[in-house]
Amino acid sequence: MNARFEKRLLVVWLVLSAMTIAQLGVASVDRQAALTPNVEITSSAILLALIKVRIIFRQFMEVRHAPVLLCRLTDLWLVVTGATLLGCYLAGRLA
């Protein structure tokens, strides 16, 4: 592996680690209501997870060098998965 490739992966790994720490920080903002569902915290956790999955697709699974169709399909999969997760969560809160 060349040094540029290793540096890029290190930077990506640091970004993913920072996002994980930020997600933990967001989740622990309201300790009084830790056991009650919170739409903002849950939505931000799902959104951060989807962003992390996209970064992993692009950087570690080498989708960024794949044909455009595969890039678009992985993005579509993320949108559908995110909409499904958020939709199920919000529908469950209304029921």
N, C-alpha and C positions, 0 to 999 in steps of 0.2 A: 504494500500500500504506500502511496505517496504521502508526503507530509501535508499537502493541501487537503486531501481527502480525510485524513485523520483529524486535522484541525476543524474541518466542517462538521464532522460527526461529534467532536467534543463540544463545539458550540451548540449544536442541536440538542445534545444530551443535557447540557447546562440549562438551556431554555426549557426543556421538558421538566427538569428537576425544579426549576423556579416556578413553573406553572403548578406543579404538584404542591409545593409549599404555599403558594398563593391560594390554592384551592382549600388547603387545610386552614389557612387564616380566615378565609371567607366563611367556612363552616363553623368556626369557633367564635365568630363575632358576638353572637347572642347566646351566652351560656345559660341564661335564665330560661329560655324557651328551647333548650337543646333537644327536648323530646317531642316537640310539636313541629309538624311539617311547615316549612316556610317556602313559599313559591319562589321568591327571589333567590334563595340559597340553592334550592334544588335546580332551578333553571340555569343558574350560573355554573353549577357543578356539571350538569349535562353539557352545556356549551363548552366549558373548558375540556371536558373529556373528548368531545367531538373534534375540537381543534388539535388536541394531542394526537388523536387517531390520524387526522389528516397529515400532521407532521411526520408521524411514523410511516404512513403510506409513502409519502414523497421521499423522505430521506433514507429510511432503513430498508424499505421494500423496493426501492429504486423505481417507483412509478413515475418519477419525474422524467426519466429517460424512455418511458414506454410510449407507445402510439397515443395520439390525442384521444382516441376513442376510450382507451382504458383509463386515462386521466379523468375524462368526463364521467365515465361510469363509476369510478370510485367517489368522485364528488357527489354524484347523484345518490349513491348508496348512503353517504353521510347525511345528505339532506333528508332523505326518506327515513333513515334511522332516527335522526334528531327530531323530526316532526312526529314520528310515531311515539317516541319516548315522551316528549313533551305533551303530546295529545292525550296519551294514556294517563299521564300523571294529572293533567288538568281535568280530564273527564272524571277521574276517580275522586278528585276533590269536590266536584259538583254533585256527585251521586250521594 
